[in-house]
Amino acid sequence: MMIKKNSTAAKEILTAELSIPEKLVSVVDAFRPDKENRSSLMFWKEKENIIMHDKICKKIVGVAVPILAEIVKEV
């Protein structure tokens, strides 16, 4: 699924030679859908799919927050 792929990309940013603000922005950006997934994203945003949309959002937050916390620990 796209969340796993995005998570892998975000974790790679942790070891990159970037400033902390650049890492934060890059990790958040890593979870943005690419062109392939934008059409399916529009499907999940429809009112009839609100429960699935909520589950996806919670999954992204659950994966992204620990990665962002690692960056904050670097401060």
MDAnalysis code that builds the backbone (N, CA, C; Angstrom):
import MDAnalysis as mda
import numpy as np

u = mda.Universe.empty(225, n_residues=75, atom_resindex=np.repeat(np.arange(75), 3), trajectory=True)
u.add_TopologyAttr("name", ["N", "CA", "C"] * 75)
u.add_TopologyAttr("resid", np.arange(1, 76))
u.add_TopologyAttr("resname", ["MET", "MET", "ILE", "LYS", "LYS", "ASN", "SER", "THR", "ALA", "ALA", "LYS", "GLU", "ILE", "LEU", "THR", "ALA", "GLU", "LEU", "SER", "ILE", "PRO", "GLU", "LYS", "LEU", "VAL", "SER", "VAL", "VAL", "ASP", "ALA", "PHE", "ARG", "PRO", "ASP", "LYS", "GLU", "ASN", "ARG", "SER", "SER", "LEU", "MET", "PHE", "TRP", "LYS", "GLU", "LYS", "GLU", "ASN", "ILE", "ILE", "MET", "HIS", "ASP", "LYS", "ILE", "CYS", "LYS", "LYS", "ILE", "VAL", "GLY", "VAL", "ALA", "VAL", "PRO", "ILE", "LEU", "ALA", "GLU", "ILE", "VAL", "LYS", "GLU", "VAL"])
u.atoms.positions = np.array([
    [0.845, -1.185, 0.000],
    [0.000, 0.000, 0.000],
    [0.886, 1.243, 0.000],
    [0.304, 2.350, -0.380],
    [1.103, 3.562, -0.508],
    [1.660, 4.040, 0.822],
    [0.986, 3.753, 1.932],
    [1.477, 4.209, 3.230],
    [2.807, 3.537, 3.560],
    [2.931, 2.264, 3.251],
    [4.182, 1.544, 3.528],
    [5.328, 2.115, 2.683],
    [5.048, 2.379, 1.415],
    [6.055, 2.960, 0.521],
    [6.470, 4.347, 1.006],
    [5.482, 5.148, 1.390],
    [5.764, 6.494, 1.874],
    [6.527, 6.449, 3.193],
    [6.205, 5.479, 4.027],
    [6.886, 5.317, 5.311],
    [8.362, 4.992, 5.102],
    [8.635, 4.127, 4.148],
    [10.022, 3.773, 3.837],
    [10.801, 5.002, 3.370],
    [10.188, 5.782, 2.502],
    [10.837, 7.006, 2.017],
    [11.072, 7.985, 3.159],
    [10.094, 8.099, 4.050],
    [10.215, 9.027, 5.188],
    [11.331, 8.575, 6.131],
    [11.462, 7.277, 6.364],
    [12.511, 6.762, 7.246],
    [13.902, 6.995, 6.669],
    [14.012, 6.958, 5.359],
    [15.298, 7.229, 4.714],
    [15.737, 8.670, 4.939],
    [14.794, 9.556, 5.104],
    [15.100, 10.976, 5.326],
    [15.786, 11.180, 6.673],
    [15.507, 10.298, 7.629],
    [16.110, 10.418, 8.961],
    [17.638, 10.435, 8.901],
    [18.219, 9.699, 7.975],
    [19.682, 9.610, 7.880],
    [20.280, 10.595, 6.872],
    [19.432, 11.365, 6.232],
    [19.906, 12.317, 5.223],
    [20.651, 13.470, 5.878],
    [21.566, 14.037, 5.133],
    [22.345, 15.191, 5.596],
    [21.533, 16.463, 5.362],
    [20.459, 16.623, 6.134],
    [19.583, 17.789, 6.022],
    [19.453, 18.463, 7.384],
    [19.075, 19.720, 7.362],
    [18.792, 20.407, 8.632],
    [17.485, 19.839, 9.194],
    [17.242, 20.095, 10.452],
    [16.035, 19.570, 11.091],
    [14.766, 20.111, 10.416],
    [14.676, 21.412, 10.133],
    [13.473, 21.887, 9.427],
    [13.290, 21.221, 8.054],
    [14.395, 21.008, 7.342],
    [14.302, 20.344, 6.045],
    [13.831, 18.904, 6.191],
    [14.297, 18.221, 7.236],
    [13.849, 16.847, 7.477],
    [12.356, 16.806, 7.786],
    [11.899, 17.724, 8.642],
    [10.475, 17.759, 8.991],
    [9.605, 17.948, 7.752],
    [9.961, 18.905, 6.938],
    [9.193, 19.181, 5.718],
    [9.267, 17.989, 4.766],
    [10.426, 17.391, 4.643],
    [10.597, 16.264, 3.735],
    [9.792, 15.045, 4.171],
    [9.729, 14.794, 5.472],
    [8.942, 13.664, 5.967],
    [7.463, 13.897, 5.707],
    [6.977, 15.084, 6.020],
    [5.567, 15.390, 5.755],
    [5.288, 15.262, 4.262],
    [6.182, 15.767, 3.449],
    [6.020, 15.692, 2.001],
    [6.039, 14.244, 1.498],
    [6.774, 13.380, 2.172],
    [6.856, 11.974, 1.761],
    [5.501, 11.280, 1.847],
    [4.626, 11.768, 2.687],
    [3.310, 11.151, 2.841],
    [2.252, 11.745, 1.910],
    [2.636, 12.685, 1.089],
    [1.697, 13.214, 0.100],
    [1.545, 12.185, -1.016],
    [0.328, 12.028, -1.528],
    [0.126, 11.033, -2.592],
    [0.796, 11.468, -3.893],
    [1.332, 10.494, -4.610],
    [1.914, 10.803, -5.920],
    [0.791, 10.828, -6.965],
    [1.137, 11.104, -8.206],
    [0.131, 11.240, -9.257],
    [-0.687, 9.964, -9.437],
    [-0.045, 8.808, -9.272],
    [-0.742, 7.530, -9.437],
    [-1.872, 7.380, -8.426],
    [-1.647, 7.843, -7.212],
    [-2.595, 7.622, -6.126],
    [-3.589, 8.759, -5.919],
    [-3.443, 9.837, -6.644],
    [-4.362, 10.965, -6.439],
    [-5.788, 10.623, -6.838],
    [-5.956, 9.847, -7.900],
    [-7.315, 9.508, -8.326],
    [-8.006, 8.626, -7.294],
    [-7.284, 7.663, -6.727],
    [-7.901, 6.829, -5.696],
    [-8.133, 7.638, -4.428],
    [-7.297, 8.635, -4.180],
    [-7.489, 9.487, -3.016],
    [-8.805, 10.251, -3.126],
    [-9.128, 10.711, -4.312],
    [-10.399, 11.415, -4.505],
    [-11.572, 10.477, -4.203],
    [-11.433, 9.220, -4.545],
    [-12.473, 8.235, -4.248],
    [-12.681, 8.094, -2.746],
    [-11.588, 8.057, -1.989],
    [-11.701, 7.881, -0.532],
    [-12.251, 9.121, 0.162],
    [-12.154, 10.268, -0.488],
    [-12.664, 11.494, 0.121],
    [-14.160, 11.693, -0.085],
    [-14.778, 10.850, -0.908],
    [-16.218, 10.964, -1.120],
    [-16.962, 10.679, 0.182],
    [-18.095, 11.305, 0.339],
    [-18.857, 11.203, 1.576],
    [-19.179, 9.751, 1.951],
    [-19.435, 8.917, 0.974],
    [-19.780, 7.520, 1.229],
    [-18.608, 6.724, 1.805],
    [-17.416, 7.215, 1.661],
    [-16.215, 6.493, 2.091],
    [-15.543, 7.139, 3.298],
    [-16.298, 7.866, 4.078],
    [-15.728, 8.632, 5.189],
    [-15.050, 7.730, 6.222],
    [-15.589, 6.542, 6.453],
    [-14.979, 5.642, 7.437],
    [-13.612, 5.171, 6.951],
    [-13.513, 4.807, 5.685],
    [-12.227, 4.375, 5.139],
    [-11.234, 5.535, 5.129],
    [-11.710, 6.716, 4.790],
    [-10.850, 7.903, 4.798],
    [-10.290, 8.144, 6.196],
    [-11.149, 8.001, 7.198],
    [-10.728, 8.176, 8.584],
    [-9.680, 7.136, 8.977],
    [-9.883, 5.888, 8.564],
    [-8.916, 4.820, 8.876],
    [-7.558, 5.101, 8.236],
    [-7.577, 5.568, 6.998],
    [-6.328, 5.876, 6.299],
    [-5.606, 7.033, 6.994],
    [-6.342, 8.066, 7.365],
    [-5.737, 9.211, 8.056],
    [-5.112, 8.782, 9.379],
    [-5.818, 7.951, 10.130],
    [-5.281, 7.476, 11.402],
    [-4.028, 6.628, 11.192],
    [-4.008, 5.824, 10.155],
    [-2.836, 4.993, 9.851],
    [-1.636, 5.876, 9.501],
    [-1.862, 6.894, 8.688],
    [-0.774, 7.804, 8.317],
    [-0.228, 8.509, 9.548],
    [-1.109, 8.990, 10.408],
    [-0.668, 9.663, 11.631],
    [0.116, 8.691, 12.507],
    [-0.378, 7.459, 12.634],
    [0.299, 6.456, 13.452],
    [1.692, 6.111, 12.949],
    [1.890, 6.202, 11.647],
    [3.197, 5.900, 11.059],
    [4.095, 7.138, 11.049],
    [3.524, 8.289, 10.755],
    [4.315, 9.513, 10.597],
    [4.801, 10.093, 11.923],
    [3.986, 10.030, 12.957],
    [4.351, 10.663, 14.231],
    [5.640, 10.091, 14.822],
    [5.835, 8.770, 14.864],
    [7.105, 8.268, 15.397],
    [8.324, 8.719, 14.574],
    [8.151, 8.830, 13.277],
    [9.257, 9.296, 12.425],
    [9.551, 10.763, 12.732],
    [8.510, 11.571, 12.844],
    [8.698, 12.983, 13.183],
    [9.294, 13.138, 14.579],
    [8.902, 12.259, 15.497],
    [9.446, 12.311, 16.862],
    [10.949, 12.044, 16.862],
    [11.410, 11.164, 16.001],
    [12.854, 10.898, 15.889],
    [13.605, 12.157, 15.474],
    [13.015, 12.923, 14.570],
    [13.655, 14.163, 14.144],
    [13.680, 15.174, 15.265],
    [12.599, 15.285, 16.003],
    [12.518, 16.230, 17.114],
    [13.546, 15.885, 18.191],
    [13.823, 14.594, 18.378],
    [14.820, 14.167, 19.369],
    [16.227, 14.656, 19.016],
    [16.449, 14.956, 17.741],
    [17.765, 15.426, 17.302],
    [18.060, 16.842, 17.782],
    [17.042, 17.554, 18.194],
    [17.220, 18.969, 18.595],
    [18.041, 19.091, 19.834],
])
